């Protein structure tokens, strides 16, 4: 009987951990920057980054991050994506979302060009600490 109870507790704990991890939306297999992109990151500058958070009529947090990105390098960038990492009051990641800040709809980011960006989030967990998330360049694609 004790073995059955012990096994049930272990299975329950594993299931809880897996569900908790899935609910945080933090992928283990997020792509890493290529060596070429890592070298180029130093040519990108984020400026004027601001965050606004409000609660919708559905009692849901709506978060908006705005700012500018400047391409100080000599290459045309077809796409620049950032990972936005939201943390809890203890500094532990609770939500990660990856979004484009240059490219796609706005077209390529030319050398010397500065462009405004806007990131919107409506699924940030309640456990978020309400501080500016960490913004990390996640991908750069060159033309």
FIVEXPA-817947 format. One record per residue (C-alpha): x, y, z; residue number from 1; residue in one letter. Coordinates in Angstrom, 3 decimals, always signed. Each point is the difference from the previous one (the first is absolute). Layout:
<sites>
<site px="X" py="Y" pz="Z" k="NUM" r="a"/>
...
</sites>
This chain:
<sites>
<site px="+0.000" py="+0.000" pz="+0.000" k="1" r="x"/>
<site px="+2.802" py="+2.444" pz="+0.895" k="2" r="x"/>
<site px="+1.696" py="-0.691" pz="-3.352" k="3" r="x"/>
<site px="-3.179" py="+0.846" pz="-1.891" k="4" r="x"/>
<site px="-0.430" py="+3.262" pz="+1.933" k="5" r="x"/>
<site px="+3.673" py="+0.886" pz="-0.530" k="6" r="x"/>
<site px="-0.246" py="-0.702" pz="-3.739" k="7" r="x"/>
<site px="-3.171" py="+2.101" pz="-0.247" k="8" r="x"/>
<site px="+1.727" py="+2.905" pz="+1.763" k="9" r="x"/>
<site px="+3.014" py="-0.190" pz="-2.331" k="10" r="x"/>
<site px="-2.214" py="-0.133" pz="-3.099" k="11" r="x"/>
<site px="-2.070" py="+2.913" pz="+1.329" k="12" r="x"/>
<site px="+3.108" py="+2.078" pz="+0.669" k="13" r="x"/>
<site px="+1.384" py="-0.673" pz="-3.485" k="14" r="x"/>
<site px="-3.338" py="+0.873" pz="-1.597" k="15" r="x"/>
<site px="-0.179" py="+3.226" pz="+2.023" k="16" r="x"/>
<site px="+3.510" py="+1.029" pz="-1.053" k="17" r="x"/>
<site px="-0.700" py="-0.728" pz="-3.669" k="18" r="x"/>
<site px="-3.277" py="+1.926" pz="+0.035" k="19" r="x"/>
<site px="+1.594" py="+2.884" pz="+1.885" k="20" r="x"/>
<site px="+2.840" py="+0.203" pz="-2.539" k="21" r="x"/>
<site px="-2.431" py="-0.140" pz="-2.937" k="22" r="x"/>
<site px="-2.109" py="+2.783" pz="+1.492" k="23" r="x"/>
<site px="+3.055" py="+2.263" pz="+0.149" k="24" r="x"/>
<site px="+0.376" py="-0.200" pz="-3.786" k="25" r="x"/>
<site px="+3.798" py="-0.217" pz="+0.187" k="26" r="x"/>
<site px="+1.382" py="-2.192" pz="-2.793" k="27" r="x"/>
<site px="+3.112" py="-2.074" pz="+0.624" k="28" r="x"/>
<site px="+0.904" py="-0.140" pz="-3.682" k="29" r="x"/>
<site px="+0.017" py="+3.719" pz="-0.825" k="30" r="x"/>
<site px="+2.385" py="+0.615" pz="-2.904" k="31" r="x"/>
<site px="+3.314" py="+1.599" pz="+0.812" k="32" r="x"/>
<site px="+1.623" py="+2.799" pz="-1.937" k="33" r="x"/>
<site px="+2.418" py="-1.051" pz="-2.707" k="34" r="x"/>
<site px="+3.634" py="+0.997" pz="+0.475" k="35" r="x"/>
<site px="-0.469" py="+2.630" pz="-2.720" k="36" r="x"/>
<site px="-3.062" py="+1.438" pz="+1.786" k="37" r="x"/>
<site px="+1.743" py="-0.018" pz="+3.401" k="38" r="x"/>
<site px="+2.783" py="+2.085" pz="-1.492" k="39" r="x"/>
<site px="-2.489" py="+2.434" pz="-1.540" k="40" r="x"/>
<site px="-2.079" py="+0.573" pz="+3.178" k="41" r="x"/>
<site px="+2.461" py="+2.682" pz="+1.137" k="42" r="x"/>
<site px="-1.123" py="+2.095" pz="-3.002" k="43" r="x"/>
<site px="-3.625" py="+0.098" pz="+1.178" k="44" r="x"/>
<site px="-1.203" py="+2.628" pz="+2.458" k="45" r="x"/>
<site px="-3.316" py="+0.093" pz="+1.842" k="46" r="x"/>
<site px="-1.042" py="+3.443" pz="+1.244" k="47" r="x"/>
<site px="-3.018" py="+1.663" pz="+1.544" k="48" r="x"/>
<site px="-1.381" py="-3.327" pz="+1.198" k="49" r="x"/>
<site px="-3.122" py="+0.493" pz="+2.104" k="50" r="x"/>
<site px="-2.657" py="-2.280" pz="+1.424" k="51" r="x"/>
<site px="-3.672" py="+0.623" pz="+0.683" k="52" r="x"/>
<site px="-2.190" py="-2.492" pz="+1.834" k="53" r="x"/>
<site px="-3.739" py="+0.192" pz="+0.486" k="54" r="x"/>
<site px="-2.786" py="-2.313" pz="+0.980" k="55" r="x"/>
<site px="-2.699" py="-0.733" pz="-2.570" k="56" r="x"/>
<site px="-3.685" py="-0.182" pz="+0.755" k="57" r="x"/>
<site px="+0.480" py="-3.793" pz="+0.078" k="58" r="x"/>
<site px="+2.413" py="+0.458" pz="+2.944" k="59" r="x"/>
<site px="+2.913" py="-0.989" pz="-2.251" k="60" r="x"/>
<site px="+3.386" py="+1.752" pz="-0.039" k="61" r="x"/>
<site px="+0.752" py="+1.816" pz="-3.234" k="62" r="x"/>
<site px="+3.676" py="+0.864" pz="-0.349" k="63" r="x"/>
<site px="+1.527" py="+2.163" pz="-2.722" k="64" r="x"/>
<site px="+3.701" py="+0.628" pz="-0.523" k="65" r="x"/>
<site px="+1.079" py="+2.702" pz="-2.434" k="66" r="x"/>
<site px="+3.386" py="+1.278" pz="-1.057" k="67" r="x"/>
<site px="+2.427" py="+0.471" pz="-2.862" k="68" r="x"/>
<site px="+2.601" py="-2.261" pz="-1.557" k="69" r="x"/>
<site px="+2.967" py="+1.372" pz="-1.929" k="70" r="x"/>
<site px="+2.180" py="-1.988" pz="-2.367" k="71" r="x"/>
<site px="+3.465" py="+1.524" pz="+0.538" k="72" r="x"/>
<site px="+1.675" py="-2.652" pz="-2.142" k="73" r="x"/>
<site px="+0.633" py="-0.323" pz="-3.711" k="74" r="x"/>
<site px="-2.397" py="-2.873" pz="-0.806" k="75" r="x"/>
<site px="-3.640" py="-0.048" pz="-1.043" k="76" r="x"/>
<site px="-2.132" py="-1.889" pz="+2.521" k="77" r="x"/>
<site px="-2.959" py="-1.925" pz="-1.325" k="78" r="x"/>
<site px="-1.224" py="-0.938" pz="+3.501" k="79" r="x"/>
<site px="+0.844" py="+0.786" pz="+3.626" k="80" r="x"/>
<site px="-1.877" py="-1.832" pz="+2.750" k="81" r="x"/>
<site px="+0.170" py="+0.434" pz="+3.756" k="82" r="x"/>
<site px="-0.930" py="-2.336" pz="+2.813" k="83" r="x"/>
<site px="-1.895" py="+1.850" pz="+2.708" k="84" r="x"/>
<site px="+0.469" py="-1.745" pz="+3.334" k="85" r="x"/>
<site px="-2.446" py="+0.914" pz="+2.766" k="86" r="x"/>
<site px="+0.987" py="-0.940" pz="+3.557" k="87" r="x"/>
<site px="-1.756" py="-0.563" pz="+3.317" k="88" r="x"/>
<site px="+0.843" py="+1.955" pz="+3.188" k="89" r="x"/>
<site px="+2.877" py="-2.429" pz="+0.640" k="90" r="x"/>
<site px="+1.562" py="+0.629" pz="-3.407" k="91" r="x"/>
<site px="-1.057" py="-3.381" pz="-1.410" k="92" r="x"/>
<site px="-1.290" py="-0.023" pz="-3.610" k="93" r="x"/>
<site px="-3.763" py="-0.506" pz="-0.196" k="94" r="x"/>
<site px="-0.654" py="+0.868" pz="-3.651" k="95" r="x"/>
<site px="+2.076" py="+0.317" pz="-3.150" k="96" r="x"/>
<site px="-1.204" py="+1.253" pz="-3.341" k="97" r="x"/>
<site px="+1.960" py="+0.548" pz="-3.190" k="98" r="x"/>
<site px="-0.989" py="+2.801" pz="-2.353" k="99" r="x"/>
<site px="+1.427" py="+1.852" pz="-2.977" k="100" r="x"/>
<site px="+1.154" py="+3.583" pz="+0.601" k="101" r="x"/>
<site px="+1.298" py="+0.537" pz="-3.553" k="102" r="x"/>
<site px="-0.777" py="-1.633" pz="-3.304" k="103" r="x"/>
<site px="-3.143" py="-1.830" pz="-1.046" k="104" r="x"/>
<site px="-2.685" py="+2.670" pz="-0.494" k="105" r="x"/>
<site px="+2.365" py="+2.986" pz="+0.156" k="106" r="x"/>
<site px="+2.501" py="-1.437" pz="-2.451" k="107" r="x"/>
<site px="+3.755" py="-0.315" pz="+0.409" k="108" r="x"/>
<site px="+1.909" py="+2.205" pz="+2.460" k="109" r="x"/>
<site px="+2.661" py="+1.868" pz="-1.956" k="110" r="x"/>
<site px="+3.453" py="+0.975" pz="+1.336" k="111" r="x"/>
<site px="-0.304" py="+3.223" pz="+2.032" k="112" r="x"/>
<site px="-3.797" py="-0.252" pz="+0.168" k="113" r="x"/>
<site px="-2.010" py="+0.470" pz="+3.205" k="114" r="x"/>
<site px="-3.461" py="-1.457" pz="+0.206" k="115" r="x"/>
<site px="-2.706" py="+0.059" pz="+2.670" k="116" r="x"/>
<site px="-1.383" py="-3.280" pz="+1.327" k="117" r="x"/>
<site px="-3.012" py="-1.020" pz="+2.066" k="118" r="x"/>
<site px="-0.406" py="-3.309" pz="+1.812" k="119" r="x"/>
<site px="-3.372" py="-0.978" pz="+1.454" k="120" r="x"/>
<site px="-0.725" py="-2.744" pz="+2.542" k="121" r="x"/>
<site px="-3.335" py="-1.150" pz="+1.368" k="122" r="x"/>
<site px="+0.894" py="-3.374" pz="+1.511" k="123" r="x"/>
<site px="+2.563" py="+0.942" pz="+2.649" k="124" r="x"/>
<site px="-0.692" py="-2.051" pz="+3.170" k="125" r="x"/>
<site px="-1.261" py="+1.670" pz="+3.184" k="126" r="x"/>
<site px="+3.233" py="-1.041" pz="+1.728" k="127" r="x"/>
<site px="+1.938" py="+2.560" pz="-2.073" k="128" r="x"/>
<site px="+1.849" py="+2.579" pz="+2.165" k="129" r="x"/>
<site px="-1.234" py="+3.001" pz="-2.051" k="130" r="x"/>
<site px="+3.569" py="+1.033" pz="-0.874" k="131" r="x"/>
<site px="+1.409" py="+0.535" pz="-3.491" k="132" r="x"/>
<site px="+0.722" py="-3.421" pz="-1.491" k="133" r="x"/>
<site px="+3.474" py="-0.888" pz="-1.150" k="134" r="x"/>
<site px="+0.355" py="+0.578" pz="-3.770" k="135" r="x"/>
<site px="+2.520" py="-2.299" pz="-1.667" k="136" r="x"/>
<site px="+0.830" py="-0.045" pz="-3.712" k="137" r="x"/>
<site px="-1.088" py="-3.516" pz="-0.998" k="138" r="x"/>
<site px="+0.458" py="-0.036" pz="-3.770" k="139" r="x"/>
<site px="+1.542" py="+2.058" pz="-2.771" k="140" r="x"/>
<site px="-0.471" py="-0.832" pz="-3.677" k="141" r="x"/>
<site px="+2.106" py="+1.795" pz="-2.552" k="142" r="x"/>
<site px="-0.931" py="+0.966" pz="-3.566" k="143" r="x"/>
</sites>
